Amino acid sequence: MKKAQVWLLRYQDQMADELEQLCNMNSGSDNVFGLARVAEWLMEYFSPLGAACEKIDLPSFQIVDDRGEMCSHETGHALRWDILGTSTGKKHRLLLNIHYDTVYGPSNKFQQCERYKDSDPAGKLELRMRGPGVIDAKGGIVILRWAAIAAKRFLDLSHLDLSIILTPDEEIGSPASIDLWKVIAPQFDFAMLYEPALADDSLVSYRKGTGTFIVIVRGKSAHSGRNFHDGRNAISHACKVALAMDALNGIRPDVTVNVGRVRGGDAVNVVPNLAVLRIHVRVSSREDQEWLEDQIQHIFQLSHMPENGFRIELHGGIRSAPKAMDRNTSEWMELIQRAGDSIAESIEWKPSGGASDGNKLAALGLSNIDSFGPEGDLLHSDQEWVRLSSLPRKAALTVAVLHAICSQRLPG
């Protein structure tokens, strides 16, 4: 394993150059043209693996727009490479995955990378890169790719069937990829996802579940001067719904309900007949999820008042269930811990309030650890940064884990 580590360290500057090139190409989740451009770049980028790339068509998906109407959206392709072991006996089946979309659309001002020096926790200057997606999750793509190349170079993969899948829609909840996950999850024994490590470099042990509820409130328009009392103000009614939703906070310590967006109204001298609320929730357990869903249904039933001129529609829900740390996952964590020890890579574990495709895969029965990506912080902001030295280090960790998988009996 030492040879792989040394070899990967030689290419840190090249990894940084590749990451900068990748992050300077916009692939916001809604930027279909940008997703297609990045997909073509990725197909060439992964060509040194010597495996054919399968472009997987993903279906269009429906969303509720700010006018309360259902509309169809397109996305990019999922990309898949299969590196199949040559053994005729039983083989380990491993999935490596990450997304190539980002939260930064083409109109966002944050479009280009820059390199700079800053102090690490010990006060020593280190080289960093700030840019859109450098840790979430294009840095993970660079790590995954170099780890796979190093594994082919230094490991005996004859007893391993290794698949790499990159997806274009994780940042918006994987609405197009979810059917793909349902089909392929049973094909694998374990998955490694390349979301970033936590801010203190810990790997994620378990994650909260998350979802978005969309509440459409319909009232009745009227002139705000001549016949104000004939109207039914959808915004006012929506505010009552929002306050009822917000009041769910603090009842259960690990449940959060964020009224994230309200859209409604037009001319200020018109009683608005439409308002759309978007409410983002987080839960830590199945019990919390069931409780919250019941509470939201109760609020919906109380707020739907057609006899008073207000009609409510409820859409969305919790699409990523809590990702628990079960016995099988614990065994994988122990294997990863040993792999880290073998290359003097210290590993700590902590929970996260964020969700990933790892939540969905776990709910489909596929154990996974989903934080093999780079070190850095401030993702989803214009200060997102990555520690460049973590690129070869985290690639070496993946190689060590693959070596442990190939060398030992499969957990579970």
N, C-alpha and C positions, 0 to 999 in steps of 0.2 A: 504493500500500500504506500510505502514511502516514495517509491518511484513515481506513482501516479500523482502524489502530492507535489513533488518537486517539478514534475512535468507541467502540471496545471499552473503553478506559480509563475512559470516562464511566460505565460500568455495573459497575465493580468492586464497589461496595457492594451493588448488586442481585444480582450473582452470588453474593456471600457470603451474602446473605439466603436465596437459593434453595438454596444448598448446605446451609445449616443446616437448612432445612425438610426437605430430602431425607434428610439423615443422621439426623434425629430420628425418622424412620419406620424401624422395624426391618425389614430384609430379609435376615436370616440365611439361609444356603443351605437350611436345613431348615424354615424358617418359611414354609410354603406360603401361609398367610393373609397374612402380611406381604409376600411377593413379589407377590401379586395386588393388594394395596393400592398398592404402589409402582408396579406396572405401569400402573395406572389413572392415577396421578399423572403418570407419564412421558408417557403418551399425550396428556394435556392440555398438559404442559410443552413438548412438541415441536410442538404444533399451529401455532405461528406460521410454521413452514416451509411450510405450505400443501400438504403431501403427506399422502395417506391413510396411516394406520398399519395394517399387517397384523399381526394377532396369530397367531403360529405355535404350534400345539400341539406340545409336545415329549413324547416317550414316557416312560413310567415306566422306572425302571432298577433293577437288582438290586444289593444290597450284602450283605456278610457281617456279621451282627451279632455281639455279644460272646458269644452262645451258640453261635456257629459255624453259624448257620442263614442261608440265603438269604432275604431279604425284599425286597419291592417298595417303592420310594419314588416319590413324585410331585414335580414341580417346577412352576415357573411357566411363563409363555409367553415365547418370544422375540418381540421387537418389531422390525418392519422398516418403514423409510420409503425410498422410491425417488424421487430427484430426477433426472429424465431430461433430458438435453440436447436442444435442439431441432434440432440439425444433422442432416442426412440422410446425412452422410458418416461416416467412421470416427470413433469417439469413445473417449476414455479411459474405462476402467471401474474405479472406485475404491470400496473398501469402508472405511467408518469403523465401528469396533466397540469396545465395552467391555461389561463385565458390570455388573449392578445388584445382585447378591447380595454379602453381606459375610460375614466369619468370625464375626460377633457375633450369637448367637442371642438370642431374647427373654428368656432367663433370665440373660443376661450383665448385670453391673452397669453396663457401659459403654453408655449409651443416649442421652445428650444431649450436644450441642455446647456449647462455651464459647469465647469470644474473649478473647485476652490479648496482651500485648506481650512481646517477647523480643528479645534482641540477635542480629543477623545476623552472618555471619562477619567483617564489618568492624567490628563493635561498635556498629552503629547499630540503634536500636530499630525493630522492624517489627511489623505486626499479623499475628497468627496465629489459627488456629482449631484446637482440639482436639476430636475427635469420632469416632464409629464410622464408618469408611469415607470420611473426608474426602479422603484421597488414594487409597485402594484400595477402590473406584475411583469413588466418586460425584463427586469433584472432576473426574475425567475426563469424566463425563457432562455436567457444567456447561460445561466447556471445549468439548467436541464440539458441544453445542447452540448455544452462542453463536458458535462459528466457522462453523457452517453458516448461521446467520442472516446473519452478516457477509459470507460468501462470496456469498450470493444478492443481497445489497445492493450490493456493490462490484465483483464479478467478472463477467465474461462466461463463463457455464458452459454455453454452447451445445454445446461439444465434449466435455462430460463427463457420463457417467452415474454418479451418486453414490448409493450406498446406505448407510444407517445401520442397524446391527443391534445390539440390546442383548440380552444373554442372562442367565439367572437361575442358572447353576450352575457358573461358572468356578472358584470357590473350593473346590469339591469335585472338580475335575478334569474338568468338562464332560461327565459321563456321559450326559446327555440331549441335549446340543447337538452331540456329535461327529458324529452322522449328518447333522445340518443342515450342518455344515462340509464334510462329504464331498460333499454335493450342490452347495453354492454356491461352493466354492473355485474351480472352473474358470470361474466367471462373471466373475472380476475379473482385472485386471492387477497390482494392488498393493493392500495393505491398510495402514491406519493405525490402531493400537490405542492406547487412552488409559489404559494402566497408568501409574503414576507414574514420573517421572524418578528417577534414583538420588539418594542422599542429598546428593551434591555437585552435583546438577543436571545431571549427564551424561545423555545418551541411551544406550540399551542397544544395543551392537553385535551381540553374540550371547549366547545363554542356554544354561545347562546343561539337559540332559534330566532328567526326574524321574518317579518312580512310587512306588507303595506295594504291597508284597507282604504278603499276609495268610496266616499259617501257623496252621492249626487242628491242635492236638495232642490226640488222644484216647487216654486210658489206661483204667483200670478202678477203680471205686470200691470202697472197703472201709472197715471200721471201723478207725480208727487205733490202737485198743487191742487188741481181740479178735483181729483177723486182718489186721494191718498188712501182713504180707508177701504176702498174697494180692492186694493192690492194686498198681496201676501209676500212679505219681504223674505226671499230665500236666504239672503246673507245673514239677516238677523236670526233666522231659524237655524242656519248652519252654525252660527256662533254658539247657540245653546247646545247643539250636538257636540261641538268642539270642547266646550267646557265640561260636559258630561264625560267625554273621553279622557280629558286631562285629569279629571278627578279620580281616575283609576290608578294614578301614580301614588306610590306610598302605601298602598294597601298590602301588596306583596313585595318584599324587598328586591327581588330580582326581576320584576316586571317593569318595563318602561314603555310609556305611550307618548309619542311625540307628534303633536299636530304640526306637520311640517309644511303644509302649503294650503292656502285658501285662494280660490279663483272665483270671481263672480262680479256681476254688475257691468254697466257700461256708462251711459249718460247719468250724471248725478241727479237729474230731475225725473228719473224713472225709478219706480219701485222695482228692484231686480227680481226676476222670476227664476234665476238659476244660480246656484253656488256649488262648487266642487271642492270637497275636503280630501286631503291625502294624509293619512295617519300611519306613521311608521312605528312598529312595535318590536320589542325584544323580550324573550322569555328564556328561562334557564332549564325548565323541565317540562315533561309532558303534562304534568298536573297543572303547572302555571299556564300552559298553552290552552288546555281545556277550560280553565277558569276564565281566562281572558276572552276566549271566543264566546263563551256564554254571556259574559258581561256586555260585550259589544253587540251581540244579538239582542240583548235586553234593551240597550239604549236605542237600537234601531227600531224595535217594536214600539217603544214609547214615543219615538220621534216621528214615526210614520203616521200622519194625521190627515188623511184625505178629507175627512168631514170638516176640517178647519182650513182646507186649502193647501196643505203641505204634503207632498209625496216624496218618499225617500227610497233611493236604490242603494244597495250595498254590494260592492264588488271587491275582488282581491281576497287576501287572507294571508295566513302564515304558510309560506311556500318552502321555507327552509326550517325544518324541525330542529330542536336542540340536538347537538352532536355530543352524545354522552361518552364517557370513558368506561367502556365495558371491559370484561376480562380479556377478550381477544385483542382489543386495542392496547391494553396494559402489557401484554406479551410482546407486541410490536414495539412499544416504547422501550422495553427492556433490551430488545435486540438493537434498537437504534442507539441506546445509551452505550452498549458495549462497542458498537461500531465507532461511536465518537471517541471512546476511551482508546481505541486502537490507533487513532491518529492524533491523540492528545487534543481533541476538540471537546471542551467542556460543554455539557448540555444541561440546561435547566428547563423545567416545564411549568407553564402557567396557563390558566384559563383566559379566554378572550371573549369580549362582548360582541365582536364582529362575527359575521357568517361568511361562508365560502361554499363552493361546490362540494367541499368535503361534507357539509351538512346533508346535502341531497344524496350523495353516494352512501353515507352511513345509514340514512333512512332506507335506502334500497338494499342494505345488507352488506355493503362493501366496506370493510375496515380501512381506515386511512389515517395518515398524519399529513396535515395540509400546510405546513409552514417551513418547507425546505428552501424557501427563497432567501434573498439577501438581507443584510442588516441595514437599517436606516430608520427613517421616521417621517412624520407629517404627511403621510399619504392622503390623497384627496384634497390637497391644498396646493397653492402655488409655491410652497416651500418644500415640497416632497424631495427627499434626498436619500442617497445610498452611499454606504461605506464601500469604496471600490475594492479594498482588500478582501472584502467578504465574498466577492465573486469566485475566485479560485478556491477559497477555503470551503465554501458551501458546496461547490462542485466536488471537492475531495470528500466531503461528508457523504454525499450521495454515492460516490464510488465505494466508500467503505461499507455503506448499508447494502449495496448490491453484492459486494463480496460476502458479507455476512449471510445474506439470503441464499446465495449460491452454495455456501459452505455448510449450512445447517438445515436441520429439519424445519419445514415450514410451520410457523406458529398456527395454532387452531387445528 
